[in-house]
């Protein structure tokens, strides 16, 4: 059973204000981001317990949305699937496991040169799982919140997840040129996965990300 919210976000107004913010125009009232108590709405590792339960994930956060009504202004809540940094490694063939409340991916590259065979083409069971979760969040959103882009790891994080963090450090000494090649490939693969997710979300006006990008950012925006 879904929890009913006691407010209706004015998404059009929020988008208009965030566009003005993006263009460095003054706002009245001024735009503020407030870190309210409870877990961040832009979900992360702490929400991994809901990795198989989008309905429970939304119900959990709807209670948090209600707690924040007094300080929300016209902002729109953002939810993204709670797969944390395991998302892209899983799509590239790494085994994903739940340890406690954290999803981890098991390093899969025994030989560093094997990075050349990594591909998102053809999909995988994990990618299909992520897509189903996104589709369900979009159904549950119904204008009450935006569905955000998942956390795509940077090249170093992705390399460590696929190779193992200790191994990639020794690789820097043993095969620095191969590590540099791997880094370029990791950046390319992360970008491909990001474009895949944005394709699932193309019907939305904006894409919620994390931290400052939770407010609003045009498509194809990079955040560091």
N, C-alpha and C positions, 0 to 999 in steps of 0.2 A: 504494500500500500504506500503510495507516495505522499509525502508531507506537502500540504498546501502552503504556499507563501502568502504573507499578509501585505505584500506590496507588489507593484508592477514597475519594473525598471523602465526608465525612459531611455531606451538604447539610442534613439535618434538624437536626443539632446546630448547624451554622453559622447557620441561620435563627433557631433558638431563642436563641442567644447575641446575635445582632444585634438581635433584637426587644427583648431585655433592655437592650442598649446604647441603643437608640432611646428606651426608657422611663426612661433615666437610672438604671438599677439597677446595683449593683456587680457586677462579674464576677470569677470566680476560675477560671482565671488572667485577669488584666486583658486587655482587648482592645487590641491594638497593630497599627498599620499600618507595614510596613517596606518601604522602597524598595530592592528587590534589584537586583543588577547585571543588565545586559542591558536590552532594551527593555521598557517598561511592558506588562503583560498587557492592560490596557485600551487597546486598539490605537488608533493615530492615524495621522498623516501618514507616519511612518516605515514603515508596513506597506502602503503603497499599491501596491507591486509585486505584491501578492496580490489585487488588486481583481477579477481574473477567475478566481481559483484558490482557492476555499474549502478544498479538501482540502490544498493546500500551505500555506495560512495556518494551519490547525489543526496540521499536522505540525510546522511551524516553532515554534509556541508550546508544543507538548507537550514539546519538548526543554527549553524554559525552565521549564515546570512542574516537570520532574524536577530541575532544578538547585536549585529553591527548597524542596524537600521538608523540609530541615532547619530552616527558619524559618517554615513556613506555618501552624503551629498547626492550627486546624480551618477555616481560611478556604477558600472555594471560588473557583477562578480564574474570571475573566470575560473573554469575547471578544465584540467587536462588529465588524461589517463595517468594513474599512479604507478607507472612502470619504472620511473627514475632512470638511472644511467644504463639499465639493462636493455632498454628499448632497441637501440641501434645494433649492439653486439648480437642480440637475439635474432634480429632480422638478417644478420650476416652469418648465421649458422651456429653461434655459440649457445650452449645449453644454459637455460635460465632456471634458477632455483630460488626458493623463498627460504631465507635463513632468519628466523625470528620474524621481525616485521620489515626486513629489508630484502629486496630482490637483488640477486647477484648473477652475473654471467660468468661461466667457467671459461678460462682462456682456451682458445682453440688452435692457435698457430704454433705447431711444434717446430716448424722451420720458418724463419722469418721471411724467406722468399715466397712462402705460400700466400702472402698478402696479395700477390698479383692475381690470384684466383678468386678473391672475394668479390661477390656480386649480389645486387638486389634483384637481378633479373629472374623472372620465373616465380618470384614470391617464395614464401615459406610458411610453415604452420604458425610460427610466431607472428609473422607479418599479418597473416589472416586474423589472428587473435586481436592484434592491435587495431586493425581496421574495424572489426566487429565492435570493439569497445568504443571507438570513435563514433561509429554510426549510431550506437545506442545512446551515447551522450547527446548527440545532436537531436535525437528524438525526444529525450527527456528535457532538453533545454527549453524548448517552447517559448523563447523570448525572455526567459527568466535569468539566464546567464549565458555568457559566451563560452564556447568550447575552445580551449587554447592549444597552441602548438606544443607538443611534448618537448621535454628537455633533451636536446640533441647534444651529446658530448663533444667537446673540442677535440682536435687531433690527438693531443697527448693522452687525454682520458680514454679515447677510443682505442688507441694503440696499446695502452696498458691493459685495458679490459680484454683485448683480443690475444695479446701475446703473454700477458702477465707482467706486473709492474717491475718485479725484480729482474726478469729476463730482458725487458726493454732497456733497462738501465745498463746492464752488461753489454747489450747489443750496441749501445752508443759508443762503447770502447772498442768492441770487436769488429763492428761493421757500420761505421757512421754513414757511409754513402747509402747503404741499403736502408738504414733508419730514415734518412732524409727522403728517400723514394717512398717509403711506407707512409711518412707523414703527409706527403702530397696526396697519396691515394686515400688515406683516412679522411682528409679534408673533403676530397671529392665525394666519397661515399656518404659522409655525414650530410653534405649538401643535397645529394640525391634523395636521401631519406626525408629530409626536411621538405623538399618539393613534393614528394609522395604524399606526406601528411597534408600539406597545403592544398593539394588536389582534392582530398576528402573534405576539406573545409571551405572550398571555393564559394559556397553559397552564402557564407557569412560576410558581413560588412567589414569586420575587423578580426584580427587574430590576437588572442591573449597569449602572452609569453610568461616571463618571470621577471620579478623585480620591476624596474621602471616600465618595461614593455607590457606589464599587466594592464597599464592604463589604456594604451592604444598605440599601435604602430602600423604604418602602411605595410602591405605585403612586400616581401623581398627585403625587409629591414634586417640588418645584422646587428646583433647586440654583443658587446664585450664587457 
